[in-house]
Amino acid sequence: MPTLTLTLTLTLTLTLTRYDEGIVPDLPAFLQQNWAIALYHDRFSEFQAALRLTLTLALTLALALTLALDPTPKP
């Protein structure tokens, strides 16, 4: 659960900063929006880690394919 705690702490810190700056005028309404439901889910941090891994692998594969198919001669 440390990852979940860290995720929530960072999210709340950023949200409070946005509230202090006036970017988020109504904090309760902001946290009741549909997107915020994920924050309350008990496996959100697992989903976030899996998504990060998937995106990292996809970017690595894209880079490898780009380098492999690049017709520019290598020194």
MORA-V883570 format. One record per residue. N is the residue number from 1. RES is the residue in three letters. SS is DSSP state (alpha for helix, beta for strand, coil for the rest). PHI is phi in whole degrees, 0 to 359 (999 if undefined). D_LAST is the distance of its C-alpha to the last C-alpha in Angstrom with 1 decimal. Layout:
# MORA-V883570
((N,RES,SS,PHI,D_LAST) (N,RES,SS,PHI,D_LAST))
This chain:
# MORA-V883570
((1,MET,coil,999,48.4) (2,PRO,alpha,301,46.6) (3,THR,alpha,295,43.8) (4,LEU,alpha,297,46.5) (5,THR,alpha,298,48.2) (6,LEU,alpha,296,45.1) (7,THR,alpha,300,44.2) (8,LEU,alpha,294,47.7) (9,THR,alpha,298,47.9) (10,LEU,alpha,296,44.7) (11,THR,alpha,297,45.9) (12,LEU,alpha,292,49.4) (13,THR,alpha,297,48.1) (14,LEU,alpha,295,45.9) (15,THR,alpha,294,48.9) (16,LEU,alpha,294,51.3) (17,THR,alpha,297,49.1) (18,ARG,alpha,296,49.0) (19,TYR,alpha,294,52.8) (20,ASP,alpha,298,53.3) (21,GLU,coil,279,51.2) (22,GLY,coil,85,53.4) (23,ILE,coil,289,50.6) (24,VAL,coil,249,52.4) (25,PRO,coil,284,56.1) (26,ASP,coil,236,57.7) (27,LEU,alpha,299,56.1) (28,PRO,alpha,300,58.3) (29,ALA,alpha,295,57.6) (30,PHE,alpha,299,53.9) (31,LEU,alpha,282,53.9) (32,GLN,coil,262,56.0) (33,GLN,coil,291,53.5) (34,ASN,alpha,304,52.2) (35,TRP,alpha,298,48.6) (36,ALA,alpha,286,50.2) (37,ILE,alpha,303,51.7) (38,ALA,alpha,300,48.5) (39,LEU,alpha,297,48.8) (40,TYR,alpha,273,52.2) (41,HIS,coil,285,51.0) (42,ASP,coil,290,51.1) (43,ARG,coil,246,47.8) (44,PHE,alpha,299,45.8) (45,SER,alpha,294,43.6) (46,GLU,alpha,294,42.8) (47,PHE,alpha,298,41.9) (48,GLN,alpha,298,39.7) (49,ALA,alpha,294,37.8) (50,ALA,alpha,295,37.4) (51,LEU,alpha,294,36.2) (52,ARG,alpha,299,33.7) (53,LEU,alpha,296,32.3) (54,THR,alpha,300,32.2) (55,LEU,alpha,293,30.4) (56,THR,alpha,297,27.8) (57,LEU,alpha,296,27.2) (58,ALA,alpha,296,27.0) (59,LEU,alpha,293,24.4) (60,THR,alpha,296,22.3) (61,LEU,alpha,296,22.6) (62,ALA,alpha,299,21.8) (63,LEU,alpha,295,18.6) (64,ALA,alpha,298,17.6) (65,LEU,alpha,293,18.6) (66,THR,alpha,299,16.8) (67,LEU,alpha,294,13.4) (68,ALA,alpha,289,14.4) (69,LEU,alpha,264,15.6) (70,ASP,coil,290,13.1) (71,PRO,coil,282,12.4) (72,THR,coil,293,9.5) (73,PRO,coil,296,6.5) (74,LYS,coil,268,3.8) (75,PRO,coil,291,0.0))
